[in-house]
């Protein structure tokens, strides 16, 4: 996001925390709040002229919030109206930035029901489901086939995950499957996982190794990465025998390839050059 949008996002997030999620019963209604915000994201995604008008800084804030009230009141909770009003009241660099920010707040609201170490579980559940999708082409095809009725997808996800993951994970997977917003399913799941980590003020490190890492090894790796990046690190580990030995670590766009296979490939590239 550009500077104006970063500032607007920070302000919208602050208001979400102070005006909505700070209430005593916020956690109880967090998933439903997130769901309603996702519905507004979908509405703005479909209504091009509406989102352009709401993001236009030339239009008075009072008219924007008035229009939001006409559209949403009586259809969603008062908390959802408050959050959407806060978002449209901020100055955005463009309509896409505004809708992206609203989607981000929908994720933040959804995970507000998850506290402390349970955020680790949520991140793990999203990552494991993404790995399952990658490993099982038939499942991926069933979840991404064009023309499938959305109610069928809801039922499929419910049957797959209900009782096996927490409600926030189920809601985010359902959103990634039914409304990926021009992303692949894997990209949508990864993006939501990154937002969960961001909310927890830490980074996600995807670690691939030839054999499972012991808890002691994972603890040492977290410590080293925390020193390198200056932030808490959540590890998503994956066993990949094809890398032979060593570790491949990805944090955001940075890849640290310490695998034997990677070293061999590097030597081959140098010889070829």
Buried (B, 14 or more C-beta within 10 A) or exposed (E): BEEBBEEBBEBBBEBBEEBBBEEEEBEEBBBBBBBBBBBBBBBBBEEEEBBBBBBEEEBEEEEBBEBBEEBBEEEBBEBBBBBBBBBBBBBBBBBBBBBBBBBBBBBBBBBBBBEEEEBBBBBBBBBBBBBEBBEEEEBBEBBBEEEBEEEEBEEBBEEBBEEEBBBBBBBBBBBBBBBBBEBEBBBBBBBBBBBBBBBBEBBBBBBBBBEEBEEEBBEEBBEEBBEBBEEEBBBBBBEBEEBEEBBBBBBEEEEBBEBEBBBEEEEEEEEEE
